[in-house]
Amino acid sequence: MLRGEAIASGRVHRGRIGAAASTGVDDLGGLLAEFRQRAGLTQQELADITGMSVAGVRDIEQHRVLGPRSDTVRRLIWALGLSDVEVQRLRGAAARGRDLGAGRPRRDPARG
């Protein structure tokens, strides 16, 4: 599904200023999941719109990737139609993850 098709079908909605502020979610995975669900999108639909893989979306939402590349963040912002406040929150969370050196997927040491 392309972004234009998603918008035409009503699946992507322009975010409202402060709409996610009430939850207190400040981590990237939590914000992405909240914004995606509010837009009425599945992980697969968001992946299709952004050109990402479902695993890529899932890895961010499940905190396996805490600091994705700036281009990935831009595509997510575009696909979700976030407000300026929401854009700042998402970018801030991604930057904090990158500052921790957490751009790559975290591996469970028990799994080898």
Secondary structure, DSSP 8 states (H G I E B T S, - for coil): --HHHHHHTT-S----TTTTGGG---SHHHHHHHHHHHTT--HHHHHHHHT--HHHHHHHHTTS-SS--HHHHHHHHHHHT--HHHHHHHHHHHHHHHHTT--S----GGG-
